[in-house]
Amino acid sequence: MLDGEDKEDFLYPHSRYYGQVKPENLVFNANLQEFAQLVSYICNLETSGKIPPQDAYNQIKALWKALKSSKEELGIGKEPFQGNAEN
């Protein structure tokens, strides 16, 4: 039988991060992994007939909006000094 920590690792696995180590990248990576895990759960629930397709779509859409908001709040993909460089 799994104890609390093993059960948590089994239900919510996280992969090691190999990208550029910055706090905002680590936070976004954790958010992205959680998004992927939740989408997988929702897909499995819909596939097994536990939730209707429209509910699955709405839940995934809400998760996507939250992930997108997280990306924007963390400034992922923005180059703060890009516009100031003179070539």
N, CA, C and O of each residue as an XYZ file, in Angstrom:
348
protein
N       0.839     -1.180      0.000
C       0.000      0.000      0.000
C       0.890      1.252      0.000
O       1.947      1.272      0.630
N       0.463      2.257     -0.690
C       1.241      3.493     -0.789
C       1.002      4.375      0.420
O      -0.135      4.536      0.862
N       2.087      4.957      0.964
C       1.890      5.937      2.031
C       1.582      7.297      1.403
O       1.538      7.405      0.177
N       1.374      8.304      2.190
C       0.941      9.615      1.710
C       1.833     10.224      0.647
O       1.347     10.708     -0.375
N       3.143     10.201      0.884
C       4.067     10.822     -0.077
C       4.147     10.018     -1.372
O       4.150     10.596     -2.459
N       4.210      8.693     -1.268
C       4.252      7.852     -2.465
C       2.979      8.002     -3.284
O       3.019      8.045     -4.513
N       1.865      8.080     -2.599
C       0.573      8.246     -3.270
C       0.543      9.582     -4.018
O       0.075      9.657     -5.154
N       1.041     10.617     -3.376
C       1.093     11.954     -3.988
C       1.982     11.928     -5.237
O       1.620     12.498     -6.267
N       3.133     11.274     -5.149
C       4.043     11.173     -6.296
C       3.413     10.366     -7.430
O       3.612     10.676     -8.605
N       2.651      9.327     -7.073
C       1.997      8.504     -8.079
C       0.894      9.279     -8.795
O       0.787      9.228    -10.020
N       0.074      9.998     -8.025
C      -1.051     10.726     -8.608
C      -0.637     12.008     -9.322
O      -1.264     12.405    -10.303
N       0.400     12.643     -8.839
C       0.833     13.928     -9.407
C       2.333     13.896     -9.713
O       3.114     14.582     -9.053
N       2.737     13.108    -10.707
C       4.169     13.014    -11.011
C       4.700     14.321    -11.594
O       3.986     15.031    -12.302
N       5.934     14.626    -11.294
C       6.603     15.794    -11.860
C       7.922     15.344    -12.456
O       8.655     14.557    -11.858
N       8.208     15.850    -13.631
C       9.466     15.538    -14.295
C      10.502     16.580    -13.915
O      10.167     17.704    -13.543
N      11.757     16.192    -14.014
C      12.844     17.113    -13.733
C      12.874     18.215    -14.788
O      12.566     17.972    -15.955
N      13.248     19.429    -14.374
C      13.310     20.571    -15.282
C      14.741     20.747    -15.775
O      15.676     20.811    -14.977
N      14.908     20.824    -17.101
C      16.231     20.955    -17.701
C      16.447     22.304    -18.393
O      17.519     22.534    -18.953
N      15.469     23.188    -18.368
C      15.578     24.466    -19.054
C      16.414     25.470    -18.280
O      17.072     25.133    -17.295
N      16.373     26.706    -18.748
C      17.101     27.792    -18.088
C      16.515     27.999    -16.703
O      15.316     28.238    -16.560
N      17.363     27.908    -15.679
C      16.889     27.968    -14.300
C      16.693     29.424    -13.881
O      17.642     30.139    -13.562
N      15.440     29.826    -13.896
C      15.016     31.136    -13.394
C      13.730     30.875    -12.629
O      12.972     29.983    -13.009
N      13.457     31.618    -11.572
C      12.257     31.358    -10.776
C      10.975     31.306    -11.607
O      10.138     30.425    -11.408
N      10.823     32.248    -12.538
C       9.597     32.270    -13.330
C       9.478     31.044    -14.239
O       8.373     30.559    -14.484
N      10.613     30.540    -14.741
C      10.582     29.335    -15.576
C      10.206     28.108    -14.755
O       9.455     27.253    -15.223
N      10.721     28.019    -13.542
C      10.399     26.886    -12.678
C       8.928     26.883    -12.293
O       8.287     25.832    -12.274
N       8.397     28.055    -11.988
C       6.974     28.156    -11.632
C       6.106     27.793    -12.831
O       5.140     27.042    -12.698
N       6.451     28.328    -14.006
C       5.654     28.012    -15.195
C       5.733     26.533    -15.527
O       4.728     25.933    -15.908
N       6.918     25.932    -15.387
C       7.057     24.510    -15.653
C       6.157     23.692    -14.728
O       5.519     22.738    -15.174
N       6.100     24.054    -13.454
C       5.213     23.356    -12.517
C       3.758     23.531    -12.942
O       2.979     22.579    -12.896
N       3.388     24.742    -13.353
C       2.020     25.002    -13.821
C       1.709     24.192    -15.083
O       0.606     23.665    -15.231
N       2.671     24.098    -15.979
C       2.492     23.352    -17.221
C       2.318     21.858    -16.951
O       1.471     21.206    -17.562
N       3.117     21.324    -16.041
C       2.986     19.906    -15.695
C       1.638     19.623    -15.032
O       1.016     18.595    -15.297
N       1.192     20.534    -14.174
C      -0.119     20.363    -13.545
C      -1.228     20.422    -14.596
O      -2.174     19.635    -14.545
N      -1.116     21.347    -15.544
C      -2.082     21.452    -16.630
C      -2.157     20.128    -17.394
O      -3.247     19.612    -17.644
N      -1.012     19.590    -17.758
C      -0.973     18.340    -18.526
C      -1.613     17.193    -17.741
O      -2.359     16.391    -18.302
N      -1.322     17.123    -16.458
C      -1.880     16.057    -15.625
C      -3.395     16.183    -15.528
O      -4.106     15.185    -15.648
N      -3.894     17.389    -15.315
C      -5.335     17.595    -15.202
C      -6.054     17.339    -16.518
O      -7.155     16.787    -16.523
N      -5.445     17.734    -17.638
C      -6.040     17.460    -18.944
C      -6.134     15.941    -19.150
O      -7.128     15.441    -19.678
N      -5.117     15.233    -18.740
C      -5.138     13.769    -18.856
C      -6.287     13.182    -18.038
O      -7.005     12.307    -18.523
N      -6.468     13.650    -16.811
C      -7.573     13.166    -15.971
C      -8.920     13.454    -16.625
O      -9.793     12.588    -16.674
N      -9.081     14.667    -17.122
C     -10.351     15.065    -17.745
C     -10.616     14.202    -18.983
O     -11.739     13.741    -19.190
N      -9.596     13.987    -19.795
C      -9.759     13.142    -20.986
C     -10.168     11.727    -20.605
O     -11.032     11.132    -21.249
N      -9.554     11.194    -19.571
C      -9.899      9.849    -19.126
C     -11.328      9.785    -18.593
O     -12.037      8.810    -18.842
N     -11.754     10.802    -17.871
C     -13.134     10.840    -17.370
C     -14.124     10.909    -18.523
O     -15.159     10.244    -18.502
N     -13.805     11.711    -19.521
C     -14.709     11.838    -20.679
C     -14.735     10.537    -21.478
O     -15.801     10.086    -21.899
N     -13.570      9.939    -21.686
C     -13.485      8.699    -22.449
C     -14.270      7.568    -21.778
O     -14.883      6.743    -22.455
N     -14.245      7.540    -20.447
C     -14.945      6.479    -19.722
C     -16.425      6.793    -19.508
O     -17.147      6.001    -18.901
N     -16.880      7.950    -20.006
C     -18.289      8.302    -19.903
C     -18.694      8.915    -18.571
O     -19.884      9.064    -18.297
N     -17.721      9.273    -17.742
C     -18.021      9.854    -16.429
C     -18.449     11.312    -16.523
O     -19.209     11.792    -15.683
N     -17.965     12.018    -17.539
C     -18.387     13.411    -17.769
C     -18.689     13.571    -19.262
O     -18.070     12.914    -20.098
N     -19.639     14.444    -19.589
C     -19.965     14.660    -21.000
C     -18.865     15.440    -21.732
O     -18.101     16.174    -21.106
N     -18.789     15.279    -23.054
C     -17.749     15.961    -23.837
C     -17.736     17.486    -23.636
O     -16.667     18.088    -23.541
N     -18.896     18.094    -23.573
C     -18.931     19.561    -23.419
C     -18.339     19.997    -22.084
O     -17.648     21.013    -22.015
N     -18.606     19.230    -21.017
C     -18.012     19.542    -19.716
C     -16.492     19.398    -19.769
O     -15.763     20.226    -19.225
N     -16.025     18.343    -20.426
C     -14.581     18.142    -20.570
C     -13.958     19.323    -21.320
O     -12.925     19.855    -20.914
N     -14.597     19.717    -22.411
C     -14.100     20.854    -23.194
C     -14.045     22.117    -22.343
O     -13.043     22.832    -22.350
N     -15.117     22.389    -21.613
C     -15.180     23.613    -20.792
C     -14.113     23.603    -19.695
O     -13.496     24.629    -19.411
N     -13.903     22.448    -19.090
C     -12.886     22.353    -18.039
C     -11.483     22.561    -18.610
O     -10.666     23.265    -18.015
N     -11.208     21.953    -19.754
C      -9.890     22.113    -20.374
C      -9.690     23.557    -20.839
O      -8.594     24.105    -20.721
N     -10.737     24.161    -21.360
C     -10.647     25.560    -21.789
C     -10.328     26.471    -20.606
O      -9.520     27.391    -20.731
N     -10.961     26.218    -19.456
C     -10.686     27.022    -18.251
C      -9.251     26.808    -17.775
O      -8.587     27.758    -17.360
N      -8.773     25.570    -17.835
C      -7.389     25.298    -17.450
C      -6.419     26.003    -18.390
O      -5.399     26.536    -17.953
N      -6.739     26.004    -19.685
C      -5.878     26.672    -20.675
C      -5.803     28.170    -20.389
O      -4.725     28.762    -20.439
N      -6.947     28.778    -20.089
C      -6.959     30.209    -19.786
C      -6.113     30.510    -18.555
O      -5.400     31.514    -18.520
N      -6.189     29.644    -17.545
C      -5.387     29.836    -16.335
C      -3.899     29.692    -16.646
O      -3.086     30.453    -16.122
N      -3.532     28.727    -17.488
C      -2.135     28.542    -17.865
C      -1.635     29.745    -18.662
O      -0.522     30.224    -18.441
N      -2.453     30.223    -19.578
C      -2.086     31.390    -20.383
C      -1.898     32.618    -19.492
O      -0.952     33.384    -19.676
N      -2.790     32.799    -18.541
C      -2.686     33.914    -17.600
C      -1.400     33.805    -16.778
O      -0.713     34.800    -16.547
N      -1.086     32.589    -16.344
C       0.143     32.354    -15.592
C       1.363     32.741    -16.426
O       2.287     33.379    -15.923
N       1.361     32.352    -17.701
C       2.475     32.678    -18.599
C       2.649     34.190    -18.716
O       3.767     34.703    -18.653
N       1.541     34.890    -18.885
C       1.610     36.343    -19.033
C       2.069     37.014    -17.740
O       2.893     37.928    -17.772
N       1.537     36.563    -16.602
C       1.920     37.148    -15.316
C       3.397     36.926    -15.001
O       4.049     37.786    -14.408
N       3.915     35.780    -15.398
C       5.317     35.465    -15.135
C       6.258     36.091    -16.155
O       7.472     36.101    -15.950
N       5.717     36.611    -17.249
C       6.548     37.245    -18.276
C       7.319     36.245    -19.112
O       8.376     36.572    -19.649
N       6.808     35.034    -19.230
C       7.486     33.999    -20.019
C       7.414     34.378    -21.502
O       6.349     34.708    -22.023
N       8.567     34.324    -22.165
C       8.623     34.626    -23.588
C       8.859     36.095    -23.907
O       8.990     36.462    -25.074
N       8.915     36.922    -22.899
C       9.175     38.349    -23.127
C      10.665     38.612    -22.934
O      11.285     38.085    -22.010
N      11.216     39.412    -23.795
C      12.608     39.826    -23.664
C      12.602     41.286    -23.223
O      12.377     42.174    -24.045
N      12.844     41.552    -21.936
C      12.701     42.914    -21.421
C      13.622     43.956    -22.060
O      13.290     45.141    -22.088
N      14.765     43.524    -22.568
C      15.714     44.480    -23.138
C      15.766     44.440    -24.661
O      16.594     45.110    -25.278
N      14.887     43.659    -25.259
C      14.903     43.477    -26.703
C      14.679     44.796    -27.452
O      15.356     45.060    -28.445
N      13.753     45.611    -26.995
C      13.435     46.865    -27.673
C      14.475     47.952    -27.458
O      14.479     48.939    -28.192
N      15.366     47.802    -26.464
C      16.347     48.819    -26.147
C      17.681     48.628    -26.840
O      18.535     49.512    -26.778
N      17.880     47.505    -27.496
C      19.169     47.219    -28.144
C      19.292     48.038    -29.430
O      18.366     48.099    -30.238
N      20.442     48.658    -29.594
C      20.693     49.407    -30.820
C      21.689     48.632    -31.665
O      22.765     48.274    -31.187
N      21.338     48.373    -32.913
C      22.218     47.622    -33.812
C      22.817     48.509    -34.853
O      23.584     48.042    -35.695
